C-alpha cells in the first residue's frame, strides 16, 4: 500500500509514499498494515494501526498507534506497508492487480510467448517484473510504455519492449531477414507506473 519515507515533526508522524490510487479507501482510521522490514528491525513481525492520514503541502503523512514521537517514527523509515486480502478478491482499482494475479502469467511479445512472470518487486520509482525465460530472467519495468495489456482471464501479459530487452529470446529462431514486420520499439520514458497491489 505504501512506503514510509521520513519522520514528520515531533509527534510520531511519518511521510508516506503511496502505492495505491485509493488512499481514501485503504488509509482509513483503524486500518492495519503488515510491515516489510529487515529481520533485525524491532518492528519485524509486527503490525501498524493507522490513526489518521493527513496531507501537508500535498504530501501524505500518517499517524500510527503506539508511534508517539520522532524517535519511534525514525525506526520505521523505509518500511513497506502491506494489507491482507482474500486471494479470490479482485482489485477495485482500474488497471491494478494483486501480485498473485500477475505471477504465472504468460508474457507475449508480438503474439509469441517469451516467458512467464515469476516475481514482482515494488520500488519507489516503479514496479519491476521478473520474467523467467529459456535464457534466464529478464527484468521488465511495469509501465504502460512496455506492458501494453494484462488479461487475467486468458492468463497472459502482452509486452512491447524496447529493442534489446527480449532480443535474444524473440530472435533466436527467426531468420536474419524475417518477412514478419518488426513492431517499432517504444522508448522507455520516466513515468509513474500503474499502481499495483502491494
C-alpha positions as CSV (number, residue, x, y, z in Angstrom):
1,X,0.0,0.0,0.0
2,X,2.9,2.4,0.6
3,X,6.4,3.0,1.9
4,X,7.3,5.1,5.0
5,X,9.9,7.6,3.9
6,X,10.6,10.3,6.5
7,X,9.7,11.3,10.1
8,X,7.5,14.4,10.1
9,X,7.5,16.7,13.1
10,X,8.0,15.6,16.7
11,X,4.8,13.6,17.4
12,X,5.5,10.4,15.5
13,X,4.0,11.3,12.2
14,X,5.6,9.7,9.1
15,X,5.6,10.8,5.4
16,X,4.2,8.1,3.2
17,X,4.9,7.3,-0.5
18,X,1.5,5.8,-1.6
19,X,1.3,2.7,-3.8
20,X,-2.4,2.9,-4.1
21,X,-4.7,5.3,-6.1
22,X,-7.4,5.0,-3.5
23,X,-5.9,6.1,-0.2
24,X,-9.3,7.2,1.0
25,X,-10.3,3.5,1.0
26,X,-7.0,2.0,2.2
27,X,-5.8,4.5,4.7
28,X,-8.8,4.9,7.0
29,X,-8.6,5.1,10.8
30,X,-8.3,1.7,12.3
31,X,-6.7,0.1,9.1
32,X,-3.9,-2.3,10.0
33,X,-0.8,-2.9,7.9
34,X,1.8,-5.7,8.0
35,X,5.4,-4.5,7.7
36,X,8.1,-5.4,5.3
37,X,11.2,-4.6,7.3
38,X,14.6,-6.2,7.9
39,X,14.6,-9.2,10.3
40,X,16.8,-7.2,12.6
41,X,14.2,-4.4,13.0
42,X,12.3,-4.1,16.2
43,X,9.2,-3.9,14.1
44,X,9.7,-7.3,12.3
45,X,6.6,-9.4,12.6
46,X,4.5,-6.6,14.0
47,X,1.7,-4.6,12.5
48,X,0.8,-0.9,12.5
49,X,-2.7,0.5,13.1
50,X,-3.5,3.8,11.4
51,X,-4.9,6.7,13.5
52,X,-5.1,9.2,10.7
53,X,-3.8,10.1,7.2
54,X,-3.3,13.9,6.6
55,X,-1.9,15.8,3.7
56,X,0.6,18.6,4.2
57,X,1.5,20.5,1.0
58,X,0.1,17.6,-1.0
59,X,2.4,15.2,0.9
60,X,0.6,12.3,2.7
61,X,1.5,12.0,6.3
62,X,0.4,9.1,8.6
63,X,-0.1,8.9,12.3
64,X,0.0,5.3,13.8
65,X,-1.0,3.9,17.1
66,X,2.0,3.5,19.6
67,X,4.3,5.7,17.4
68,X,4.2,8.7,19.6
69,X,7.5,10.6,18.9
70,X,10.0,11.3,16.3
71,X,12.5,8.7,17.6
72,X,9.9,5.9,17.2
73,X,8.9,7.2,13.7
74,X,12.5,7.1,12.6
75,X,12.7,3.4,13.4
76,X,10.1,2.8,10.7
77,X,11.7,4.6,7.9
78,X,11.8,2.6,4.6
79,X,9.2,0.1,6.0
80,X,6.8,-1.1,3.3
81,X,3.1,-1.4,4.3
82,X,1.1,-4.4,3.2
83,X,-2.5,-5.4,3.8
84,X,-4.1,-8.9,4.0
85,X,-6.8,-9.8,1.5
86,X,-8.7,-12.7,0.1
87,X,-6.8,-14.2,-2.8
88,X,-10.1,-14.6,-4.7
89,X,-10.8,-10.9,-4.4
90,X,-10.1,-8.7,-7.4
91,X,-8.7,-5.2,-7.2
92,X,-11.3,-2.4,-7.1
93,X,-8.8,0.0,-8.8
94,X,-8.7,0.4,-12.5
95,X,-5.7,-1.2,-14.3
96,X,-4.4,-2.6,-11.0
97,X,-3.7,-6.2,-10.0
98,X,-2.5,-8.0,-6.9
99,X,0.9,-9.7,-7.1
100,X,-0.6,-13.2,-7.0
101,X,-2.7,-12.4,-10.1
102,X,0.4,-11.5,-12.1
103,X,2.8,-14.2,-11.1
104,X,2.4,-17.1,-13.5
105,X,1.1,-15.1,-16.5
106,X,2.5,-16.0,-19.9
107,X,4.3,-13.0,-21.4
108,X,3.6,-12.4,-25.1
109,X,5.6,-10.3,-27.5
110,X,4.2,-10.0,-31.0
111,X,1.8,-12.8,-30.1
112,X,4.7,-15.2,-29.2
113,X,5.3,-16.5,-25.7
114,X,8.7,-15.2,-24.4
115,X,8.5,-16.2,-20.8
116,X,6.5,-16.2,-17.5
117,X,6.1,-13.7,-14.8
118,X,7.9,-15.1,-11.8
119,X,8.2,-12.2,-9.4
120,X,7.1,-8.6,-8.8
121,X,9.3,-6.1,-6.8
122,X,7.9,-2.8,-5.6
123,X,10.4,0.1,-5.8
124,X,9.9,3.8,-5.2
125,X,10.2,4.8,-8.9
126,X,8.2,1.9,-10.4
127,X,7.4,-1.8,-10.0
128,X,9.7,-4.3,-11.6
129,X,8.6,-7.6,-13.1
130,X,10.9,-10.6,-13.3
131,X,10.1,-12.7,-16.4
132,X,11.6,-16.2,-16.4
133,X,12.7,-17.1,-20.0
134,X,14.6,-20.0,-21.5
135,X,17.7,-17.9,-21.5
136,X,17.4,-16.6,-17.9
137,X,15.5,-13.9,-16.0
138,X,14.6,-10.6,-17.7
139,X,13.7,-7.5,-15.6
140,X,10.8,-5.6,-17.1
141,X,9.6,-2.2,-15.8
142,X,5.9,-2.4,-15.1
143,X,4.9,0.8,-17.0
144,X,2.4,1.2,-19.8
145,X,5.1,2.0,-22.4
146,X,6.2,-1.6,-22.1
147,X,3.3,-3.6,-20.6
148,X,0.6,-3.0,-23.1
149,X,-2.1,-5.2,-21.6
150,X,-2.9,-7.7,-18.9
151,X,-5.5,-10.4,-19.4
152,X,-6.0,-12.3,-16.1
153,X,-8.8,-14.5,-17.6
154,X,-6.6,-15.6,-20.5
155,X,-3.5,-15.8,-18.3
156,X,-1.4,-13.5,-20.5
157,X,0.5,-10.3,-20.4
158,X,1.4,-8.5,-23.7
159,X,4.6,-6.5,-23.8
160,X,6.0,-4.1,-26.3
161,X,9.6,-3.8,-25.0
162,X,12.4,-1.7,-26.4
163,X,14.9,-3.4,-28.7
164,X,17.3,-5.5,-26.7
165,X,15.2,-6.4,-23.7
166,X,14.0,-9.7,-25.2
167,X,16.0,-9.7,-28.3
168,X,17.9,-13.0,-27.5
169,X,14.5,-14.7,-26.8
170,X,12.5,-13.3,-29.7
171,X,15.1,-13.6,-32.4
172,X,16.8,-16.9,-31.6
173,X,14.7,-18.9,-34.1
174,X,14.0,-16.2,-36.6
175,X,15.9,-15.8,-39.9
176,X,18.1,-12.7,-40.3
177,X,15.6,-11.3,-42.8
178,X,12.2,-12.1,-41.5
179,X,9.1,-11.5,-43.6
180,X,7.2,-10.5,-40.5
181,X,7.2,-6.8,-39.8
182,X,9.1,-5.8,-36.6
183,X,7.0,-3.7,-34.3
184,X,8.6,-0.4,-33.5
185,X,10.0,-0.2,-30.1
186,X,8.5,2.1,-27.5
187,X,11.1,4.3,-25.8
188,X,11.3,3.9,-22.1
189,X,10.3,7.2,-20.5
190,X,10.5,8.1,-16.8
191,X,6.9,7.9,-15.6
192,X,4.9,6.9,-12.6
193,X,3.9,3.2,-13.1
194,X,0.4,1.9,-12.9
195,X,-0.5,1.3,-9.2
196,X,-0.4,-2.4,-8.3
197,X,-1.3,-4.2,-5.2
198,X,1.5,-4.4,-2.7
